[in-house]
Amino acid sequence: MDSTLSKEKEILNGLYSLVLDSPSKEESKELLELKLLMEDREKLNGSSDLSEAQIRVMFENLEKHVVDSKLKAMIVETKKKAPLFAQHSFWNNQLVVKYCDEDKERPQGIIKKLEFKDISTVPTPLPEEFEWCIIDVNNMEEIEEVYKLLKDHYMEYDKGKQKTTLTIDFLRWVLAPPGYFKDCAVGIRLKSTKELIGFANSAPAKISLGGTVLDMGSFSYLCIERRFRAKRLPSFITTELIRRTNLNGVWQSFFTSSKVIFVPFSEVWFYGRVLNYTKLFEVKPNVYF
């Protein structure tokens, strides 16, 4: 099966176990429907090249043929967790390959060619209480603001008990590679206090796709202060970064995500290696062990 459908396969197998391995008396009466679902499960686990359309039919069959109302409600809710059915008010309107388009034949290359005349020279409007700022990575006071924001709010795990901390020297190095875009270290401040509550960066990178080397923008360190995450600020800052990257003459960008939002062009696995178990246990025994 295509790796982009692995989550759907996992969800379907879980639902089949609930419905088929311990059916209720009400379900057991529907022998023809159960047979159909059993055939679907065999097909799911026996084929390596199921299409998005086939996966959709399997979900539809579960919804249609399961009789038990509680199970049916669980299927409907669980289905929403599958990336194939996810609705994204922002990304569904961007130049990315959506899951609904995954099986369509399309030429390799740029989704849509843009020109400078297509790009707005006006910053993306923000909600009234916020304002844009550009972070000068060579200004120690400003880079310390970014450091504090990321230290307190970036890549949190286990409800904030584990956090990723990046040093100031590392930030200055990674945000300013050769030829970096000086206007693409973008921050969001509160107008009232000038406090930095959001940040993201776009840096130049050369990426090889299908044998073609492209100049791309590497989007990274998107972080919104915890109090303001309900304001949909990531969509504002992403839109503004796209605009600024385009104005620097770069028309494609990429980013990494632990969640599958649209069809990815690459997937990777990485593992964290703990170097000093004894010290970690002394510091936070209930987090790491």
N, C-alpha and C positions, 0 to 999 in steps of 0.2 A: 504493500500500500504506500502511496505517496506520503512522505514524512509530514507534509503539511496537514494531513488528515489523521495523524496519530492520536490526537486528543479526541476526535470524534469516535475513533475505534474504541478507545478506552471507555468512553461514556456509554457507547452502545453495548459493549460487553457487560458492563455493570448493570444496565437496564435489563438485558436478556437474562442475567442471573436472577434478578428479582422476579421477573415474569415467568420464566420457564423452569427454573430449578425448584421453586416452591410455590406453584400456582394455587390460588384460592379455589374453593369449591366452585365459585361462580366462574372463574377462568377455565376450570377443567371441563366445563360443559362445552366450551367453544373449541372443539377438537380441530376443526378445519383451520381456524385462526391460529391456534397454537402450532399447528404443522407448518403454516406459512412462516411464522416467526422463527421456528426452529431451522427452516431452510435458509432464512436470512442470516441467522447466526453462523451456520455452516459456511455460507458464502463469504461472510465477513472474515472468518478465521482461515479460510482456505484459499483466498485470492490475495495476491500482492499488488494488484493494479486496479483496485476499485476506483471508479471515478467519483467526483463530487456528486453527480446526479444519482448514482447508485446509493451513496450514503444518505442522501436526502430521502430517497424512497424508503430506506430502512427505518428512518425516524418516523416518516409518515405512516408506515405500516404499524409501528408500535402504538402511535397515537390513535389510529383508526380501529385496531382490533383488540386492544386491551379493554376489558369490560369494567374491572374494579375501579371505582371513581378515585380512590386515594392513589392507586398506582398511576392512573391516567394523569392526575394532577402532578405527581412527582415527575413523570416523563416530560410534561410540558415545561416544568421549572428547570429540570436537569438539562434539557435541550438548549436552554439559553446560555449554558456555560460553554457550549461548543463554539469555537471561533467561526465555524461555517455559518452560524446563524446570528452572530453578534452584530449589533447595529451601532455604528459609530457616527454620531452627527457631524464630527469633524473629518475623519479619515475617509468616510464614504464620498466626500466631495473633493478629495485630493487626487493628484495624478499618480495613483498607485494601482497595482493589480488587485482587485477585490476577489474574494472567494467565488462570488457569483460569475466572474469572468474567467476563472482559472482554466476551464476546459476549452475555452474558445481559442481557435487558431489565430495567432497574431504574429506579425514579423518581429524579429529580435531588434532591439534598439530603443531609441527614445520614444516615450509614449506620446508626447506632444512637443513639437518644436516651438520654443518661445524666443522672443526678441526683446531688446531693451525697451522698445516702445510699448511692450505689453506689461512692463513692470511699473508699479506705482512708485513715485518718488516721495510719497507722503507716508510717514510711519503708520502702522496699524493702530486704529483707535482702541484705547483701553477703557475699561470702566472708570468712572469719574474720579474715584479715590486713588488711582494709581498713575504713575508716569514712567516713561522709558528713561534709561540711562545707559551709557556706554562705559564699560569697565576698562580702565587703563591698566593693562597687566604689568606695566613697569612702575605703577604707583603703589607703594607698599601699603598705604592706608586702604586703598580700594581692594587690593588683592586679599588683605586680611579680612575685609567684609565678606568676600566670596568664601574664603576659608571657613569662617564662622558659620555662614549659612549652610555650607555643605556638611560641615562637621555635625551640626545639630539636626539636619533634615534630609540628607541625601542617602539613598539606599539603606533604608532601615529594615531590619529583620526582627521577627519575634516581638512585634508590637513595640518597637523602639529599643529593645534591650541590646540588640546588636546593631552597630553602625559602622559605616566605612569612613575612615579618616584619611584625608589626603594632606600631605604636608604643603606648606606655602611654597617651598622650593620646587616641589613637584608640579604644583599648579602653574607657577610661572613658566616652567619648562614646557608643559603639555599644552598650555593655552597660546603659546607664542612660537610655533614651529617656523622654519624658514618660509617666508612669503605669507605669513599669517594675515588674516583680514582684521585690521585694527578696529573696525566698526562692528565686528560680529561676536564680541564678548558682551552679550546683551543682558542688562539687568532691569528689574522692575522695582520701583521704590514706592513707598507710601508718600503721597503728596504732603500729608500733614507733618510727618516726622522725618522724611527722607531716609527712612530705614529700608535697607535692601531686603526684599521679601521674595525675590525670584531671580533666577539666573539660568542662562544656557549659552552654549558656545558653538560656533561653526568654524572649523579649521580646514585648510586645503589638504586634499589627499588625492593620490593617483591610484585608481582601482581598476583592476583588470576584470572585465566581464566578457565572457565568450571570446576571449582572445583580443578584445579591443580595450586599450587603456584609456580611461576617462578621467578628466579632472572633476573631482566631486567635493562636496562639502561634508565633513565629518561632524555630525551633530552630537554633542556630548554634554554631560553634567547638567541636564535639565533638572532643576530643583525648585520647588515652590514651598515656601514656609507653611508649616502644618495648618496654621489658622486660616489660610486663604485657599485651601485646595478645593473648596466647593465653588469657587468663582470661575472655574474653567480657564484659569490662566495658562495652562500648558498649550492650549490651542492658540491663544493670542501670541505667546512667545515663539511658538513654532512657525506661525504665519509670518511673523516679523523676521525671524532668522532666514526663512526661505526668500523673502523679499530682499534682504541685505546680501545674501549669498548670490542671488541672481544679479544684483547690481554690481557685484565684483566679477561678473563674467562667468560664473559657474552655474550650470543649469540642472545638475543632478546632485542629490544628497543621499546620505544613508545614516542610519542610527541603529543601535542595538536595543533590544527589549526582551525582557523575560516573558512577556505576553505576546501571543500571536494576534496581531490586529488586522493585518492583511497578508497576502501571499508573500513570504520572504524570499529573497534571492539567494540566501545562504543561511545555514544553521550550524552552530558550534556548541560544544560542551566545554565547560571549564570547571575546575575543581580547586577549592581552597585548601591549602596545606597548613595545618597548625604546627608551628615551630617549637613552641614551649608550653607543653601541657601543664606543667607544674605552676607556671606563672599565671596562666589563664584560670586555673582552678582557684588560685589565691585571690585573683581579682574579682571574678564573677562565676562562682561555682555552679549557680543555678541556671546559667545561660549556656555554657559550653558543655556541661556534663549532665 
